[in-house]
């Protein structure tokens, strides 16, 4: 008799966001928002995020970490 395999369970990973403006990780305000929507939400507190790009996610200890990277632009 062969043993019955254990069923697989899907586990939602927690998300966090990193920005150059702060050393701490920013919490996920709403898991239903896309990473870009989270960037726009946090742009009210961190104006540099208005033109930032979103990179990631990288998984660390069961947390998906997205990084907001500031875009360097030229004037004129």
C-alpha angles and dihedrals in degrees: 000000000000119000118250110250118242113255117251118245124205113225122196111226120225115245130217133176131223123205130180089234094070136031092216126081114251115231123241105263093198127000090212092065120091116240089254091053089051089052091053091048093052091044088081089065097031109037093189088071092068091086098024126120126226120237129185150331105236116180118229121172093337095313124112107223120200119192124214108213120197115234114230111221139178128235121224 
